[in-house]
Amino acid sequence: MLADKYGQLIFSEVELCDLHLTNPELKLRRVLVDCDIANTLGLEYFPKVEKYIDPNLSVEIFDTQKQSNWLMPDEYKNMDIAKWVLEQCKDESELQRAGQELLLFQERNMFPLLQYLKYLVDTMRQHNIVWGVGRGSSVASFVLFLIGIHKINSLYYDLPIEEFLK
């Protein structure tokens, strides 16, 4: 398996077949291959496999395009994440902190990230997947605490949001 200059993993035909044979239930969506797998095995065998085509873009433009296409259900893409976060607040101090952070997330165009994190947490809870308590600068974010990314209440521990945004 190789990675191109954009960080996309590219599988050979043999690697793709091995991957499928070792885990036939694996959903092979949006896999990039360096051969024309449709001609080799038939398109119906791997209907979502894409042949690798170098987009011939600068890395910056490629990253911008990919960041605008989050793979999550429409209910999360369309959710008003700011409203949802504010509804989780229990008192005025929580509302103030969440509002302050949401403005910072909005300035950085990070609402799609928050929507995706909500989807990720909901999916992990639905499947009883355990994840970490929290570490590093992310625990300074009260919004991430409300979403469930970590278990550290930054208001309780008086952690300034600037620690998260360093």
Order of alpha helices (4+ residues) and beta strands (2+ residues): beta-beta-alpha-beta-alpha-beta-alpha-alpha-alpha-alpha-alpha-alpha
